[in-house]
Amino acid sequence: MFNVLGRALRSRTRLSSVTVAGTFLVTAGIGAGTLCSSRRVIRLDNEEKLKDNYVIYSSAGAQQSSLRRQKSLDKFAVHPRDVDRVLREHEQSHTVADTTPGISRFYTSQIASNNPTEDDHDEHLVAVPPVAWSLFSVFDGHSGWETSAFLRENLHIAIIGALADLYSKYGPEKRPLNAEVDDAIRGTFQDLDEEIVQESLDRVLSMKTPSKTEAIQTLAPAYAGACALLAFYDAESSLLRVALTGDVRAVLGRRRSDGKFDVHVLSADQNGSNPKEKERIEAAHPGEEVVKGDRVAGMGVSRAFGDALYKWGRAAQLRLKEEFLGKTPWPHILTPPYLTAEPVITTTKIHPGDFLILATDGLWECLSNEEAVGLVGLWMDDQEKGPQVIEREALPVTLNGNQLSVRYRQWRAGKQFVNVDENAATHLIRNAVGGADTDLTAALFSVTSPRSRYYLDDITTTVVFFSAEQ
């Protein structure tokens, strides 16, 4: 039957490619007008003739599930991308009331490359006289979104609780030492990672009725991982603490007397290229080649929450493999843990009018520290927002050379900026992913996940403006 059908089609219908000898099958799942051989798919020019004369059943006309609707071939056609909609979909703008001193306003924005995004963020303002605390965090997940989501739900609440306990030990006229505040933040980071990695493992291995489903769900934040950056501002002392685990970055902008802005980098990326991190890791694992280039045991960062496959012992991992769908332990994991969630904390005295940029590495792969500060300075001062192109050299900041960032070298593109957004964080992201080159931006947004990850990472950005009076 199918041989006859193949001969009939070859004689009556012109094929759009060279005919391949062999048996052809009409496939219900592909749709009318497509024939399959064992070697390739051939497209017919005359789809109606095939449908009317030969197709007995096709699912093309049936009601499609939501999963199938997401994969329409219409997406291959050239469609104009609504760049503004994508850039502004997840932006938030906040003006802070006078009851929370020290902060005047802040902005957040996100774009996703992974589906769903692995990034997250959180903001809390706490005003309980005489203290006024502001907490801003950005989380960069990897190997899944579960760890960053856990941190969004738990980190700030745990930090506020730990600091409240610490302050309660002192009278109304006294304050904890700076080292005590640092220790409280550091300990909270480590306690949360212990809950993610070890306490979840203990719960699974001690289940009275073992359940693979419960194990997978319980261990999800442990199997995934996340970098975290916390900015904690105490308005009473005007001190800003930045606690970093991973490679999220904090950069401060400060206006000079000439109107330009100084750039203060408040964190150092934690990976194998960081000399202090390399020294620390090699001291903890003598005789092992843990650091290769910027990688640590194969990971792109040297500190992270979760990532339990780099922290659990071999025996525990083997048991998880045997009983709970775990992975085979990597042979190079000999003396775990190789990663830590202990943060590096820096403290900075805030001046009136300073601003702070927090962003995942997706932004810093596109913009330099100086460009980011210059763009926010431009956004602050240029009230006549419009589509005119702004050259890099026009930014109100001293630039370090003209070296293109890693992404712009990959994209084979130059940088031209614009100032069209009311949200400072969206303004940064727009200029990170093309700026005035809207065709480049639209092209990047047209690449679907997971291939999109080759061209662009998830980006999450928070911009905080401190009050003009401190």
C-alpha positions as a Markdown table, in Angstrom:
| # | Residue | x | y | z |
|---|---|---|---|---|
| 1 | Met | 0.0 | 0.0 | 0.0 |
| 2 | Phe | 2.6 | 2.6 | 1.0 |
| 3 | Asn | 4.9 | 1.6 | -1.9 |
| 4 | Val | 1.9 | 2.3 | -4.2 |
| 5 | Leu | 1.3 | 5.6 | -2.5 |
| 6 | Gly | 4.9 | 6.6 | -2.8 |
| 7 | Arg | 4.9 | 5.9 | -6.6 |
| 8 | Ala | 1.7 | 7.7 | -7.1 |
| 9 | Leu | 3.0 | 10.8 | -5.2 |
| 10 | Arg | 6.2 | 10.8 | -7.1 |
| 11 | Ser | 4.4 | 10.6 | -10.5 |
| 12 | Arg | 1.7 | 13.1 | -9.7 |
| 13 | Thr | 3.3 | 15.7 | -7.4 |
| 14 | Arg | 6.5 | 17.6 | -7.8 |
| 15 | Leu | 8.8 | 17.2 | -4.8 |
| 16 | Ser | 10.7 | 20.2 | -3.4 |
| 17 | Ser | 13.9 | 18.1 | -3.1 |
| 18 | Val | 15.4 | 15.1 | -4.9 |
| 19 | Thr | 13.3 | 12.0 | -4.6 |
| 20 | Val | 14.7 | 9.3 | -2.4 |
| 21 | Ala | 13.9 | 5.7 | -3.3 |
| 22 | Gly | 12.2 | 3.7 | -0.6 |
| 23 | Thr | 9.1 | 3.4 | 1.3 |
| 24 | Phe | 7.3 | 6.5 | 2.4 |
| 25 | Leu | 5.0 | 6.9 | 5.4 |
| 26 | Val | 2.4 | 9.6 | 5.9 |
| 27 | Thr | 2.9 | 10.7 | 9.5 |
| 28 | Ala | 0.0 | 11.9 | 11.5 |
| 29 | Gly | 2.0 | 13.8 | 14.0 |
| 30 | Ile | 4.0 | 15.9 | 11.5 |
| 31 | Gly | 1.0 | 17.1 | 9.5 |
| 32 | Ala | -0.3 | 17.2 | 6.0 |
| 33 | Gly | 2.3 | 17.7 | 3.3 |
| 34 | Thr | 5.3 | 16.0 | 4.9 |
| 35 | Leu | 6.6 | 12.5 | 4.0 |
| 36 | Cys | 9.2 | 10.6 | 6.0 |
| 37 | Ser | 11.8 | 8.2 | 4.8 |
| 38 | Ser | 14.4 | 6.4 | 6.9 |
| 39 | Arg | 16.9 | 9.0 | 5.8 |
| 40 | Arg | 15.2 | 12.4 | 5.7 |
| 41 | Val | 12.0 | 14.4 | 5.6 |
| 42 | Ile | 10.7 | 15.5 | 2.2 |
| 43 | Arg | 8.3 | 18.4 | 1.8 |
| 44 | Leu | 5.6 | 18.4 | -0.8 |
| 45 | Asp | 4.7 | 21.5 | -2.9 |
| 46 | Asn | 1.1 | 20.3 | -3.2 |
| 47 | Glu | -0.1 | 19.8 | 0.3 |
| 48 | Glu | -3.8 | 19.9 | -0.5 |
| 49 | Lys | -3.6 | 17.0 | -3.0 |
| 50 | Leu | -1.9 | 14.9 | -0.3 |
| 51 | Lys | -4.5 | 15.8 | 2.3 |
| 52 | Asp | -7.5 | 15.4 | 0.0 |
| 53 | Asn | -6.5 | 12.1 | -1.6 |
| 54 | Tyr | -4.3 | 10.1 | 0.8 |
| 55 | Val | -4.4 | 11.2 | 4.4 |
| 56 | Ile | -6.7 | 9.1 | 6.5 |
| 57 | Tyr | -6.1 | 10.8 | 9.8 |
| 58 | Ser | -4.1 | 13.9 | 10.8 |
| 59 | Ser | -3.9 | 15.4 | 14.3 |
| 60 | Ala | -3.2 | 18.8 | 12.7 |
| 61 | Gly | -6.8 | 19.8 | 13.0 |
| 62 | Ala | -7.4 | 18.4 | 16.4 |
| 63 | Gln | -7.3 | 20.7 | 19.5 |
| 64 | Gln | -3.7 | 21.0 | 20.5 |
| 65 | Ser | -2.4 | 20.9 | 24.1 |
| 66 | Ser | -0.7 | 24.0 | 25.5 |
| 67 | Leu | 2.7 | 22.2 | 25.1 |
| 68 | Arg | 2.1 | 21.8 | 21.4 |
| 69 | Arg | 0.9 | 25.3 | 20.9 |
| 70 | Gln | 4.2 | 26.6 | 22.3 |
| 71 | Lys | 6.0 | 24.9 | 19.4 |
| 72 | Ser | 4.2 | 26.3 | 16.3 |
| 73 | Leu | 6.2 | 26.4 | 13.1 |
| 74 | Asp | 4.9 | 29.9 | 12.7 |
| 75 | Lys | 7.5 | 31.0 | 15.2 |
| 76 | Phe | 10.2 | 30.3 | 12.5 |
| 77 | Ala | 8.8 | 33.1 | 10.4 |
| 78 | Val | 10.1 | 36.6 | 10.9 |
| 79 | His | 8.0 | 38.5 | 13.3 |
| 80 | Pro | 8.7 | 41.9 | 14.8 |
| 81 | Arg | 9.7 | 41.5 | 18.4 |
| 82 | Asp | 8.1 | 43.8 | 21.0 |
| 83 | Val | 11.4 | 44.7 | 22.6 |
| 84 | Asp | 9.9 | 47.2 | 25.0 |
| 85 | Arg | 7.4 | 44.6 | 26.3 |
| 86 | Val | 10.1 | 42.0 | 27.0 |
| 87 | Leu | 12.3 | 44.6 | 28.7 |
| 88 | Arg | 9.6 | 46.1 | 30.8 |
| 89 | Glu | 7.5 | 43.0 | 31.7 |
| 90 | His | 9.2 | 42.4 | 35.0 |
| 91 | Glu | 10.3 | 45.9 | 36.1 |
| 92 | Gln | 9.4 | 47.4 | 39.4 |
| 93 | Ser | 9.8 | 51.0 | 40.6 |
| 94 | His | 9.6 | 52.1 | 44.3 |
| 95 | Thr | 9.7 | 55.5 | 45.9 |
| 96 | Val | 10.5 | 55.1 | 49.6 |
| 97 | Ala | 8.4 | 56.9 | 52.3 |
| 98 | Asp | 10.1 | 59.3 | 54.7 |
| 99 | Thr | 9.5 | 56.8 | 57.5 |
| 100 | Thr | 12.3 | 54.7 | 56.0 |
| 101 | Pro | 15.4 | 57.0 | 56.1 |
| 102 | Gly | 18.5 | 56.6 | 54.0 |
| 103 | Ile | 16.9 | 55.3 | 50.8 |
| 104 | Ser | 15.0 | 57.5 | 48.4 |
| 105 | Arg | 14.0 | 55.0 | 45.7 |
| 106 | Phe | 14.9 | 51.7 | 44.1 |
| 107 | Tyr | 14.3 | 49.9 | 40.8 |
| 108 | Thr | 14.4 | 46.2 | 39.8 |
| 109 | Ser | 14.1 | 44.5 | 36.4 |
| 110 | Gln | 14.7 | 41.1 | 34.9 |
| 111 | Ile | 14.9 | 39.3 | 31.6 |
| 112 | Ala | 15.0 | 35.6 | 31.1 |
| 113 | Ser | 17.2 | 33.4 | 28.9 |
| 114 | Asn | 16.5 | 30.1 | 30.7 |
| 115 | Asn | 12.9 | 28.9 | 30.8 |
| 116 | Pro | 12.0 | 29.5 | 33.6 |
| 117 | Thr | 14.6 | 32.1 | 34.7 |
| 118 | Glu | 17.1 | 30.9 | 37.3 |
| 119 | Asp | 17.6 | 34.4 | 38.7 |
| 120 | Asp | 15.6 | 35.9 | 41.6 |
| 121 | His | 15.7 | 38.9 | 43.8 |
| 122 | Asp | 14.2 | 40.2 | 47.1 |
| 123 | Glu | 13.9 | 43.6 | 48.9 |
| 124 | His | 12.9 | 44.5 | 52.5 |
| 125 | Leu | 12.7 | 47.8 | 54.3 |
| 126 | Val | 12.6 | 47.6 | 58.1 |
| 127 | Ala | 11.8 | 50.7 | 60.1 |
| 128 | Val | 11.5 | 50.0 | 63.8 |
| 129 | Pro | 12.9 | 53.1 | 65.6 |
| 130 | Pro | 15.6 | 53.7 | 66.4 |
| 131 | Val | 16.8 | 51.3 | 63.6 |
| 132 | Ala | 16.1 | 51.6 | 59.9 |
| 133 | Trp | 17.4 | 48.7 | 57.8 |
| 134 | Ser | 17.2 | 48.2 | 54.1 |
| 135 | Leu | 18.0 | 44.8 | 52.5 |
| 136 | Phe | 18.4 | 44.2 | 48.8 |
| 137 | Ser | 19.4 | 40.8 | 47.4 |
| 138 | Val | 20.0 | 39.4 | 43.9 |
| 139 | Phe | 20.3 | 35.6 | 43.4 |
| 140 | Asp | 21.9 | 33.9 | 40.3 |
| 141 | Gly | 20.7 | 30.3 | 40.1 |
| 142 | His | 22.3 | 27.5 | 38.1 |
| 143 | Ser | 21.4 | 23.9 | 37.4 |
| 144 | Gly | 17.8 | 25.0 | 38.1 |
| 145 | Trp | 15.8 | 27.7 | 39.8 |
| 146 | Glu | 15.0 | 26.0 | 43.1 |
| 147 | Thr | 17.9 | 27.3 | 45.2 |
| 148 | Ser | 17.4 | 30.9 | 44.2 |
| 149 | Ala | 13.7 | 30.6 | 44.9 |
| 150 | Phe | 14.5 | 29.1 | 48.4 |
| 151 | Leu | 16.8 | 32.1 | 49.1 |
| 152 | Arg | 14.2 | 34.6 | 47.9 |
| 153 | Glu | 11.8 | 33.1 | 50.4 |
| 154 | Asn | 14.1 | 32.7 | 53.3 |
| 155 | Leu | 17.4 | 34.7 | 53.3 |
| 156 | His | 16.1 | 38.2 | 54.3 |
| 157 | Ile | 13.7 | 36.9 | 57.0 |
| 158 | Ala | 16.6 | 34.9 | 58.5 |
| 159 | Ile | 18.9 | 37.9 | 58.4 |
| 160 | Ile | 16.4 | 40.2 | 60.0 |
| 161 | Gly | 15.7 | 37.6 | 62.7 |
| 162 | Ala | 19.4 | 37.1 | 63.4 |
| 163 | Leu | 20.1 | 40.8 | 63.6 |
| 164 | Ala | 17.0 | 41.4 | 65.8 |
| 165 | Asp | 18.3 | 38.8 | 68.2 |
| 166 | Leu | 21.7 | 40.4 | 68.2 |
| 167 | Tyr | 20.4 | 43.9 | 68.8 |
| 168 | Ser | 18.1 | 42.7 | 71.6 |
| 169 | Lys | 21.1 | 41.9 | 73.7 |
| 170 | Tyr | 22.0 | 45.6 | 73.9 |
| 171 | Gly | 20.2 | 48.4 | 75.6 |
| 172 | Pro | 18.5 | 51.2 | 73.7 |
| 173 | Glu | 21.6 | 53.4 | 73.8 |
| 174 | Lys | 24.1 | 50.7 | 72.7 |
| 175 | Arg | 24.7 | 48.9 | 69.4 |
| 176 | Pro | 26.5 | 45.7 | 68.5 |
| 177 | Leu | 30.1 | 45.8 | 67.3 |
| 178 | Asn | 30.6 | 45.8 | 63.5 |
| 179 | Ala | 32.3 | 42.4 | 63.8 |
| 180 | Glu | 29.2 | 41.0 | 65.6 |
| 181 | Val | 26.9 | 42.2 | 62.8 |
| 182 | Asp | 29.2 | 40.6 | 60.2 |
| 183 | Asp | 29.2 | 37.4 | 62.2 |
| 184 | Ala | 25.4 | 37.3 | 62.3 |
| 185 | Ile | 25.2 | 37.7 | 58.5 |
| 186 | Arg | 27.9 | 35.2 | 57.9 |
| 187 | Gly | 26.4 | 32.7 | 60.2 |
| 188 | Thr | 22.9 | 33.1 | 58.7 |
| 189 | Phe | 24.3 | 32.4 | 55.2 |
| 190 | Gln | 26.0 | 29.2 | 56.4 |
| 191 | Asp | 23.0 | 28.1 | 58.4 |
| 192 | Leu | 20.7 | 28.4 | 55.4 |
| 193 | Asp | 23.1 | 26.4 | 53.3 |
| 194 | Glu | 23.3 | 23.7 | 56.0 |
| 195 | Glu | 19.5 | 23.5 | 55.8 |
| 196 | Ile | 19.5 | 23.3 | 52.0 |
| 197 | Val | 22.3 | 20.7 | 51.7 |
| 198 | Gln | 22.7 | 18.7 | 54.9 |
| 199 | Glu | 19.3 | 18.9 | 56.7 |
| 200 | Ser | 17.4 | 18.0 | 53.6 |
| 201 | Leu | 19.7 | 15.0 | 53.1 |
| 202 | Asp | 19.2 | 13.8 | 56.6 |
| 203 | Arg | 15.5 | 14.0 | 56.2 |
| 204 | Val | 15.6 | 11.9 | 53.1 |
| 205 | Leu | 17.9 | 9.3 | 54.5 |
| 206 | Ser | 15.9 | 8.9 | 57.7 |
| 207 | Met | 12.4 | 8.6 | 56.1 |
| 208 | Lys | 10.5 | 5.8 | 57.8 |
| 209 | Thr | 8.7 | 5.1 | 54.5 |
| 210 | Pro | 11.2 | 5.8 | 51.7 |
| 211 | Ser | 9.7 | 7.7 | 48.8 |
| 212 | Lys | 11.5 | 8.7 | 45.6 |
| 213 | Thr | 9.0 | 11.4 | 45.0 |
| 214 | Glu | 9.5 | 13.0 | 48.4 |
| 215 | Ala | 13.2 | 12.7 | 48.1 |
| 216 | Ile | 13.3 | 14.4 | 44.7 |
| 217 | Gln | 11.1 | 17.3 | 46.0 |
| 218 | Thr | 13.0 | 17.6 | 49.3 |
| 219 | Leu | 16.4 | 17.7 | 47.6 |
| 220 | Ala | 15.6 | 20.0 | 44.7 |
| 221 | Pro | 17.2 | 23.1 | 46.3 |
| 222 | Ala | 20.3 | 21.0 | 47.2 |
| 223 | Tyr | 20.8 | 19.6 | 43.7 |
| 224 | Ala | 20.4 | 23.1 | 42.1 |
| 225 | Gly | 22.7 | 26.0 | 43.1 |
| 226 | Ala | 22.7 | 29.7 | 43.4 |
| 227 | Cys | 25.0 | 32.7 | 44.0 |
| 228 | Ala | 23.8 | 35.3 | 46.3 |
| 229 | Leu | 24.6 | 39.0 | 47.0 |
| 230 | Leu | 23.0 | 40.8 | 50.0 |
| 231 | Ala | 23.2 | 44.6 | 50.4 |
| 232 | Phe | 22.4 | 45.5 | 54.0 |
| 233 | Tyr | 22.1 | 49.2 | 54.7 |
| 234 | Asp | 21.9 | 50.6 | 58.3 |
| 235 | Ala | 20.6 | 54.2 | 58.0 |
| 236 | Glu | 21.6 | 55.1 | 61.6 |
| 237 | Ser | 25.3 | 54.5 | 60.9 |
| 238 | Ser | 25.2 | 55.1 | 57.1 |
| 239 | Leu | 27.0 | 51.8 | 56.7 |
| 240 | Leu | 26.4 | 49.6 | 53.7 |
| 241 | Arg | 27.4 | 45.9 | 54.1 |
| 242 | Val | 27.7 | 43.8 | 51.0 |
| 243 | Ala | 27.8 | 40.0 | 51.6 |
| 244 | Leu | 28.7 | 37.9 | 48.5 |
| 245 | Thr | 28.6 | 34.2 | 47.9 |
| 246 | Gly | 29.5 | 33.6 | 44.2 |
| 247 | Asp | 29.8 | 36.1 | 41.3 |
| 248 | Val | 26.9 | 38.5 | 41.6 |
| 249 | Arg | 28.4 | 42.0 | 41.7 |
| 250 | Ala | 27.8 | 45.2 | 43.6 |
| 251 | Val | 29.1 | 48.5 | 42.2 |
| 252 | Leu | 28.6 | 52.0 | 43.8 |
| 253 | Gly | 28.4 | 55.2 | 41.9 |
| 254 | Arg | 29.4 | 58.5 | 43.6 |
| 255 | Arg | 29.2 | 62.0 | 42.0 |
| 256 | Arg | 32.4 | 64.1 | 41.8 |
| 257 | Ser | 32.6 | 67.8 | 41.9 |
| 258 | Asp | 33.0 | 68.0 | 38.1 |
| 259 | Gly | 29.7 | 66.2 | 37.6 |
| 260 | Lys | 31.1 | 62.9 | 36.6 |
| 261 | Phe | 30.9 | 59.7 | 38.7 |
| 262 | Asp | 33.5 | 57.6 | 40.5 |
| 263 | Val | 33.2 | 53.9 | 40.4 |
| 264 | His | 33.6 | 51.8 | 43.5 |
| 265 | Val | 33.4 | 48.0 | 43.1 |
| 266 | Leu | 32.2 | 46.5 | 46.4 |
| 267 | Ser | 32.6 | 42.8 | 45.7 |
| 268 | Ala | 35.1 | 40.5 | 44.0 |
| 269 | Asp | 33.9 | 37.6 | 41.8 |
| 270 | Gln | 34.6 | 34.3 | 43.5 |
| 271 | Asn | 36.0 | 31.9 | 41.0 |
| 272 | Gly | 39.2 | 30.2 | 40.1 |
| 273 | Ser | 40.6 | 33.4 | 38.6 |
| 274 | Asn | 40.4 | 35.1 | 42.0 |
| 275 | Pro | 43.9 | 34.6 | 43.6 |
| 276 | Lys | 42.5 | 34.6 | 47.2 |
| 277 | Glu | 40.0 | 32.0 | 46.3 |
| 278 | Lys | 42.5 | 29.8 | 44.5 |
| 279 | Glu | 44.8 | 30.0 | 47.5 |
| 280 | Arg | 42.0 | 29.1 | 49.9 |
| 281 | Ile | 40.8 | 26.1 | 47.9 |
| 282 | Glu | 44.3 | 24.7 | 47.3 |
| 283 | Ala | 45.0 | 24.9 | 51.0 |
| 284 | Ala | 41.8 | 23.0 | 51.8 |
| 285 | His | 42.5 | 20.3 | 49.2 |
| 286 | Pro | 46.3 | 19.7 | 49.1 |
| 287 | Gly | 47.5 | 17.4 | 46.3 |
| 288 | Glu | 44.3 | 17.8 | 44.2 |
| 289 | Glu | 44.1 | 19.8 | 41.0 |
| 290 | Val | 40.8 | 21.5 | 42.0 |
| 291 | Val | 41.3 | 24.8 | 40.2 |
| 292 | Lys | 41.7 | 24.8 | 36.4 |
| 293 | Gly | 41.6 | 28.2 | 34.8 |
| 294 | Asp | 38.6 | 30.0 | 36.3 |
| 295 | Arg | 36.8 | 26.7 | 37.1 |
| 296 | Val | 36.6 | 25.0 | 40.6 |
| 297 | Ala | 36.1 | 21.3 | 40.3 |
| 298 | Gly | 34.4 | 22.1 | 37.0 |
| 299 | Met | 32.2 | 24.8 | 38.5 |
| 300 | Gly | 32.2 | 28.4 | 37.4 |
| 301 | Val | 32.2 | 29.7 | 40.9 |
| 302 | Ser | 34.1 | 28.8 | 44.1 |
| 303 | Arg | 31.2 | 29.7 | 46.6 |
| 304 | Ala | 27.5 | 28.9 | 46.2 |
| 305 | Phe | 24.4 | 27.8 | 48.0 |
| 306 | Gly | 23.2 | 24.3 | 47.2 |
| 307 | Asp | 25.4 | 22.4 | 44.6 |
| 308 | Ala | 25.3 | 19.5 | 47.0 |
| 309 | Leu | 27.0 | 17.2 | 44.5 |
| 310 | Tyr | 30.2 | 19.2 | 45.4 |
| 311 | Lys | 29.5 | 19.0 | 49.1 |
| 312 | Trp | 28.0 | 15.6 | 50.0 |
| 313 | Gly | 30.3 | 12.7 | 50.8 |
| 314 | Arg | 30.6 | 9.8 | 48.3 |
| 315 | Ala | 28.8 | 7.3 | 50.5 |
| 316 | Ala | 25.7 | 9.5 | 50.8 |
| 317 | Gln | 25.7 | 10.1 | 47.0 |
| 318 | Leu | 25.9 | 6.4 | 46.3 |
| 319 | Arg | 23.0 | 5.7 | 48.6 |
| 320 | Leu | 20.9 | 8.4 | 46.9 |
| 321 | Lys | 21.8 | 6.8 | 43.5 |
| 322 | Glu | 20.7 | 3.3 | 44.7 |
| 323 | Glu | 17.5 | 4.4 | 46.4 |
| 324 | Phe | 16.3 | 7.9 | 45.3 |
| 325 | Leu | 17.3 | 8.5 | 41.6 |
| 326 | Gly | 20.5 | 10.2 | 42.5 |
| 327 | Lys | 23.5 | 10.7 | 40.2 |
| 328 | Thr | 26.7 | 8.8 | 40.1 |
| 329 | Pro | 29.3 | 10.7 | 42.1 |
| 330 | Trp | 31.9 | 12.4 | 40.0 |
| 331 | Pro | 35.2 | 10.6 | 40.2 |
| 332 | His | 37.1 | 13.9 | 40.9 |
| 333 | Ile | 35.0 | 14.6 | 44.0 |
| 334 | Leu | 37.4 | 13.1 | 46.6 |
| 335 | Thr | 37.5 | 15.4 | 49.7 |
| 336 | Pro | 34.2 | 17.4 | 49.7 |
| 337 | Pro | 33.1 | 20.0 | 50.3 |
| 338 | Tyr | 34.7 | 22.0 | 47.4 |
| 339 | Leu | 32.2 | 24.9 | 47.6 |
| 340 | Thr | 31.1 | 27.0 | 50.5 |
| 341 | Ala | 28.3 | 29.4 | 51.1 |
| 342 | Glu | 30.3 | 31.5 | 53.6 |
| 343 | Pro | 30.1 | 35.1 | 52.2 |
| 344 | Val | 32.8 | 37.7 | 51.9 |
| 345 | Ile | 31.6 | 40.9 | 53.6 |
| 346 | Thr | 32.7 | 44.4 | 52.8 |
| 347 | Thr | 31.6 | 47.6 | 54.5 |
| 348 | Thr | 31.3 | 51.1 | 52.9 |
| 349 | Lys | 30.3 | 54.5 | 54.3 |
| 350 | Ile | 27.5 | 55.9 | 52.2 |
| 351 | His | 27.7 | 59.5 | 51.1 |
| 352 | Pro | 24.6 | 61.6 | 50.2 |
| 353 | Gly | 23.4 | 61.0 | 46.7 |
| 354 | Asp | 25.3 | 57.7 | 46.2 |
| 355 | Phe | 23.7 | 54.9 | 44.1 |
| 356 | Leu | 24.2 | 51.2 | 44.2 |
| 357 | Ile | 23.9 | 48.7 | 41.3 |
| 358 | Leu | 23.4 | 45.0 | 42.1 |
| 359 | Ala | 23.3 | 42.6 | 39.1 |
| 360 | Thr | 23.8 | 39.0 | 38.1 |
| 361 | Asp | 26.8 | 38.1 | 35.9 |
| 362 | Gly | 24.5 | 38.2 | 32.8 |
| 363 | Leu | 24.7 | 42.0 | 33.0 |
| 364 | Trp | 28.5 | 42.1 | 33.6 |
| 365 | Glu | 29.1 | 39.9 | 30.6 |
| 366 | Cys | 27.7 | 42.8 | 28.6 |
| 367 | Leu | 28.7 | 46.0 | 30.5 |
| 368 | Ser | 31.8 | 47.1 | 32.3 |
| 369 | Asn | 31.6 | 48.5 | 35.8 |
| 370 | Glu | 32.3 | 52.0 | 34.5 |
| 371 | Glu | 29.7 | 51.7 | 31.7 |
| 372 | Ala | 27.0 | 50.6 | 34.2 |
| 373 | Val | 27.8 | 53.6 | 36.5 |
| 374 | Gly | 28.0 | 56.0 | 33.6 |
| 375 | Leu | 24.6 | 54.8 | 32.3 |
| 376 | Val | 22.9 | 55.3 | 35.6 |
| 377 | Gly | 24.5 | 58.7 | 35.9 |
| 378 | Leu | 23.2 | 59.5 | 32.4 |
| 379 | Trp | 19.8 | 58.3 | 33.4 |
| 380 | Met | 19.8 | 60.5 | 36.5 |
| 381 | Asp | 20.9 | 63.7 | 34.7 |
| 382 | Asp | 19.2 | 63.4 | 31.3 |
| 383 | Gln | 15.6 | 64.3 | 31.8 |
| 384 | Glu | 15.0 | 64.6 | 28.1 |
| 385 | Lys | 14.7 | 60.8 | 27.4 |
| 386 | Gly | 14.5 | 59.9 | 23.8 |
| 387 | Pro | 15.7 | 57.6 | 21.0 |
| 388 | Gln | 18.9 | 59.6 | 20.1 |
| 389 | Val | 22.0 | 57.5 | 20.0 |
| 390 | Ile | 24.5 | 58.1 | 22.8 |
| 391 | Glu | 28.1 | 57.1 | 22.2 |
| 392 | Arg | 30.1 | 55.3 | 24.9 |
| 393 | Glu | 32.5 | 58.2 | 25.3 |
| 394 | Ala | 29.6 | 60.5 | 26.2 |
| 395 | Leu | 28.9 | 58.7 | 29.5 |
| 396 | Pro | 29.7 | 60.8 | 32.6 |
| 397 | Val | 32.4 | 58.5 | 33.9 |
| 398 | Thr | 36.1 | 57.8 | 33.2 |
| 399 | Leu | 36.3 | 54.7 | 31.0 |
| 400 | Asn | 39.0 | 52.2 | 31.1 |
| 401 | Gly | 40.0 | 51.7 | 27.5 |
| 402 | Asn | 37.6 | 50.6 | 24.7 |
| 403 | Gln | 37.8 | 46.8 | 25.1 |
| 404 | Leu | 34.5 | 45.2 | 24.2 |
| 405 | Ser | 32.8 | 42.9 | 26.7 |
| 406 | Val | 32.7 | 39.1 | 26.2 |
| 407 | Arg | 29.2 | 39.2 | 24.8 |
| 408 | Tyr | 29.7 | 42.0 | 22.4 |
| 409 | Arg | 32.8 | 40.2 | 21.0 |
| 410 | Gln | 30.7 | 37.1 | 20.6 |
| 411 | Trp | 27.9 | 39.1 | 18.9 |
| 412 | Arg | 30.4 | 40.9 | 16.6 |
| 413 | Ala | 28.7 | 44.2 | 17.5 |
| 414 | Gly | 29.7 | 47.6 | 18.8 |
| 415 | Lys | 28.1 | 49.5 | 21.7 |
| 416 | Gln | 25.7 | 52.4 | 21.2 |
| 417 | Phe | 23.4 | 53.5 | 24.1 |
| 418 | Val | 20.0 | 55.1 | 24.5 |
| 419 | Asn | 18.1 | 56.6 | 27.3 |
| 420 | Val | 14.4 | 55.8 | 26.9 |
| 421 | Asp | 13.3 | 54.1 | 30.1 |
| 422 | Glu | 11.7 | 55.4 | 33.3 |
| 423 | Asn | 13.1 | 52.5 | 35.3 |
| 424 | Ala | 16.9 | 52.7 | 35.9 |
| 425 | Ala | 17.3 | 48.9 | 36.1 |
| 426 | Thr | 15.5 | 48.4 | 32.8 |
| 427 | His | 17.7 | 51.2 | 31.3 |
| 428 | Leu | 20.8 | 49.2 | 32.3 |
| 429 | Ile | 19.5 | 45.9 | 30.9 |
| 430 | Arg | 18.3 | 47.5 | 27.6 |
| 431 | Asn | 21.8 | 49.0 | 27.0 |
| 432 | Ala | 23.4 | 45.7 | 28.0 |
| 433 | Val | 21.6 | 43.8 | 25.3 |
| 434 | Gly | 22.0 | 46.1 | 22.3 |
| 435 | Gly | 21.0 | 49.6 | 23.3 |
| 436 | Ala | 20.4 | 51.6 | 20.2 |
| 437 | Asp | 20.8 | 48.5 | 18.0 |
| 438 | Thr | 17.2 | 47.3 | 18.3 |
| 439 | Asp | 17.8 | 44.6 | 15.6 |
| 440 | Leu | 20.4 | 43.0 | 17.8 |
| 441 | Thr | 18.1 | 43.2 | 20.9 |
| 442 | Ala | 15.2 | 41.7 | 18.9 |
| 443 | Ala | 17.4 | 38.9 | 17.6 |
| 444 | Leu | 18.6 | 38.0 | 21.0 |
| 445 | Phe | 15.1 | 37.9 | 22.3 |
| 446 | Ser | 14.1 | 35.7 | 19.3 |
| 447 | Val | 16.4 | 32.8 | 20.2 |
| 448 | Thr | 14.4 | 30.3 | 22.3 |
| 449 | Ser | 15.6 | 28.3 | 25.3 |
| 450 | Pro | 17.8 | 26.3 | 25.7 |
| 451 | Arg | 19.8 | 27.7 | 22.7 |
| 452 | Ser | 19.3 | 31.2 | 23.9 |
| 453 | Arg | 21.7 | 30.5 | 26.8 |
| 454 | Tyr | 24.6 | 30.3 | 24.4 |
| 455 | Tyr | 24.0 | 34.0 | 23.5 |
| 456 | Leu | 22.7 | 35.5 | 26.7 |
| 457 | Asp | 22.3 | 34.7 | 30.4 |
| 458 | Asp | 19.4 | 35.6 | 32.6 |
| 459 | Ile | 19.8 | 39.1 | 33.8 |
| 460 | Thr | 18.5 | 40.6 | 37.1 |
| 461 | Thr | 19.4 | 44.1 | 38.2 |
| 462 | Thr | 18.5 | 46.3 | 41.2 |
| 463 | Val | 19.5 | 50.0 | 41.4 |
| 464 | Val | 19.2 | 51.7 | 44.7 |
| 465 | Phe | 19.4 | 55.5 | 45.2 |
| 466 | Phe | 20.5 | 56.7 | 48.6 |
| 467 | Ser | 19.0 | 59.9 | 50.0 |
| 468 | Ala | 20.5 | 63.3 | 49.3 |
| 469 | Glu | 20.8 | 63.8 | 53.1 |
| 470 | Gln | 22.3 | 61.0 | 55.3 |
